[in-house]
């Protein structure tokens, strides 16, 4: 076993066996939508955050924003214990930018990386102890990214994986169902008590960081880090190419 691999293993063991998660320093990113966000957390506590509704690609500000926030906070990047990022669904280019940046930082610092689906991060925000929860995000072109979860005794589990649906199909599927709904898609039904919309924070970096801390089994470390982006829908360039072939 080479020395570099030993270094990664030791670093991971130190974090998992010695450092309490409530004091772990986390950098969390989300660039899967125009609502880009960066968060520094100490345990579950948010220490600094930047939000930007950006039309342009997030690559133009991401690294400089990370450096700016770290300086304002008085943290050095080599003090970080975990890098977490949103892996989608959402913008193909945006997801790639966030994942590539997070992987690069994690690998350069020899610390673990965690990829968190944005729909999961939203599902863990509402304080629901019991009930079914739907999460819907605007996918444009009259479509939505949708997943369902069940909360039981405060624990959330997925019952329907992320999928791409037409908004009209989702509305038919949810009509009169007894479930809570969160996201940026308006699926209210006039005169009906259910589905019941709940407020959530659509800037996801902080939620991604907190959820990553609770999913230690999903952390990845080592010499060659990889991620599994949740694109769901192919990029526009591939769709256009398929149509012309």
RAJO-V106849 format. One record per pair of residues at least 24 apart in sequence whose C-alpha atoms are under 10 Angstrom apart, sorted by the first residue. I is the first residue (numbers start at 1). J is the second residue. If there is no record, write none. Layout:
i = <I,I>
j = <J,J>
This chain:
i = <4,4,4,5,5,5,5,5,6,6,7,7,7,8,8,8,8,8,8,8,8,9,9,9,9,9,11,11,11,11,11,11,12,12,12,12,12,12,12,12,12,14,15,15,15,15,16,19,21,21,21,21,22,23,24,24,24,24,24,25,25,25,25,25,25,25,25,26,26,26,26,26,26,26,26,26,26,26,26,27,27,27,27,27,27,27,27,27,27,27,27,27,27,27,27,27,28,28,28,28,28,28,28,28,28,28,28,28,28,28,28,28,28,28,28,28,29,29,29,29,29,29,29,29,29,29,29,29,29,29,29,29,29,29,29,29,30,30,30,30,30,30,30,30,30,30,30,30,30,30,30,30,30,30,30,30,30,30,30,31,31,31,31,31,31,31,31,31,31,31,31,31,31,31,31,31,31,31,31,31,32,32,32,32,32,32,32,32,32,32,32,32,32,32,32,32,32,32,32,32,32,33,33,33,33,33,33,33,33,33,33,33,33,33,33,33,33,33,33,34,34,34,34,34,35,35,35,35,36,36,36,36,36,36,36,36,37,37,37,37,37,37,37,38,38,38,38,38,38,38,38,38,38,38,39,39,39,39,39,39,39,39,39,39,39,40,40,40,40,40,40,40,40,40,40,41,41,41,41,41,41,42,42,42,42,43,43,43,44,44,44,44,44,44,44,44,45,45,45,46,46,46,46,47,47,48,48,48,49,49,49,49,50,50,51,51,51,52,53,57,57,57,58,58,58,58,58,59,59,59,59,59,59,62,62,62,63,63,77,77,77,78,78,78,78,78,78,79,79,80,80,80,80,80,80,81,81,81,81,81,81,82,82,82,82,82,82,82,82,82,82,82,82,82,83,83,83,83,83,83,83,83,83,83,83,83,84,84,84,84,84,84,84,84,84,84,84,84,84,84,85,85,85,85,85,85,85,85,85,85,85,85,85,86,86,86,86,86,86,86,86,86,86,86,86,86,86,86,86,87,87,87,87,87,87,87,87,87,87,87,87,88,88,88,88,88,88,88,88,88,88,88,88,88,89,89,89,89,89,89,89,89,89,89,89,89,89,89,89,90,90,90,90,90,90,90,90,90,90,90,90,90,91,91,91,91,91,91,92,92,92,92,92,92,92,92,93,93,93,95,95,95,96,96,99,99,99,99,100,100,102,103,103,103,103,103,103,104,106,106,106,106,107,107,107,107,107,108,110,110,110,110,111,111,111,111,112,112,112,112,112,112,112,113,113,113,113,113,113,113,113,113,113,114,114,114,114,114,114,114,114,114,114,114,114,114,114,115,115,115,115,115,115,115,115,115,115,115,115,115,116,116,116,116,116,116,116,116,116,116,116,116,117,117,117,117,117,117,118,118,118,118,118,118,118,118,119,119,119,119,119,119,119,119,119,119,119,120,120,120,120,120,120,120,120,120,120,120,121,121,121,121,121,121,121,121,121,121,121,122,122,122,122,122,122,122,122,122,122,123,123,123,123,123,123,123,123,123,123,123,123,123,124,124,124,124,124,124,124,124,124,124,124,125,125,125,125,125,125,125,125,126,126,126,126,126,126,126,127,127,127,128,128,128,128,128,128,129,129,129,129,130,130,130,131,131,131,131,132,132,132,132,132,132,132,132,132,132,133,133,133,133,133,133,133,133,133,133,133,133,134,134,134,134,134,134,134,134,134,134,134,134,135,135,135,135,135,135,135,135,136,136,136,136,136,136,136,136,136,136,136,136,136,137,137,137,137,137,137,137,138,138,138,138,138,138,139,139,139,139,139,139,139,140,140,141,141,142,142,142,143,143,143,143,143,144,144,144,144,144,145,145,145,145,145,146,146,146,148,148,148,149,149,150,150,162,162,162,163,163,164,164>
j = <110,222,223,110,221,222,223,224,222,223,110,222,223,107,109,110,111,112,221,222,223,110,111,221,222,223,81,110,111,112,221,222,81,82,110,111,112,219,220,221,222,81,81,82,111,112,216,81,81,213,214,216,213,81,79,80,81,82,213,75,77,79,80,81,82,83,209,77,79,80,81,82,83,84,206,209,210,212,213,66,70,77,80,81,82,83,84,85,102,105,106,113,205,206,208,209,66,82,83,84,85,86,98,102,113,114,115,116,204,205,206,207,208,209,210,212,62,66,83,84,85,86,87,98,99,101,102,115,116,203,204,205,206,207,208,209,58,62,84,85,86,87,88,94,95,97,98,99,102,116,117,118,203,204,205,206,207,208,209,57,58,59,62,85,86,87,88,90,91,92,93,94,95,96,97,98,99,203,204,205,58,85,86,87,88,89,90,91,92,93,94,95,96,97,98,99,117,118,204,230,231,57,58,86,88,89,90,91,92,93,94,95,118,137,138,139,202,203,204,58,90,91,94,203,202,203,204,205,61,62,94,98,202,203,204,205,62,65,202,203,204,205,206,62,63,65,66,69,85,203,204,205,206,209,66,69,70,84,203,204,205,206,207,208,209,66,69,70,73,75,80,83,205,206,209,80,82,205,206,209,210,80,81,209,210,209,210,213,206,207,209,210,211,212,213,214,206,209,210,206,207,209,210,73,206,72,73,206,73,203,205,206,203,205,203,204,205,203,203,93,94,97,93,94,95,97,98,93,94,96,97,98,101,97,98,101,101,105,105,106,109,105,106,108,109,110,111,109,111,105,106,109,110,111,112,106,109,110,111,112,113,106,109,110,111,112,113,114,209,212,213,219,220,221,107,109,111,112,113,114,115,209,212,213,219,220,112,113,114,115,116,205,206,208,209,210,211,212,213,219,113,114,115,116,117,118,204,205,206,208,209,212,227,114,115,116,117,118,119,120,121,204,205,207,208,209,212,229,230,114,115,116,117,118,119,208,227,228,229,230,231,115,116,117,118,119,120,145,162,228,229,230,231,232,117,118,119,137,139,145,146,162,163,164,229,230,231,232,233,117,118,137,138,139,140,144,145,229,230,231,232,233,139,231,233,234,235,236,229,230,231,232,233,234,235,236,231,235,236,229,230,231,229,231,226,227,228,229,226,227,227,220,221,224,225,226,227,225,220,221,222,225,221,222,223,224,225,223,221,222,223,225,219,220,221,222,216,218,219,220,221,222,225,212,216,218,219,220,221,222,225,226,227,208,209,211,212,213,215,216,217,218,219,220,221,226,227,208,209,211,212,215,218,219,220,226,227,228,229,230,205,207,208,209,211,212,215,218,227,228,229,230,162,208,211,228,229,230,162,202,203,204,205,207,208,230,145,146,147,148,149,161,162,182,183,204,208,147,148,149,156,157,158,161,162,207,208,211,201,202,204,205,206,207,208,209,210,211,212,182,183,200,201,202,203,204,207,208,211,147,148,149,150,151,156,157,158,181,182,183,200,207,149,151,154,155,156,157,200,207,208,210,211,182,198,199,200,201,204,207,211,180,181,182,198,199,200,201,151,154,198,152,153,154,155,156,180,153,154,155,156,154,155,156,156,178,179,180,156,157,158,159,177,178,179,180,181,195,157,158,159,178,179,180,181,182,195,196,197,198,158,159,160,174,179,180,181,182,183,195,196,197,162,180,181,182,183,184,185,197,162,163,164,165,167,170,181,182,183,184,185,186,187,164,182,183,184,185,186,202,164,167,183,184,185,186,164,165,166,167,184,185,233,166,167,166,167,166,167,168,167,168,169,170,185,168,169,170,184,185,170,183,185,232,233,170,183,185,179,180,181,179,180,179,180,230,231,232,232,233,232,233>
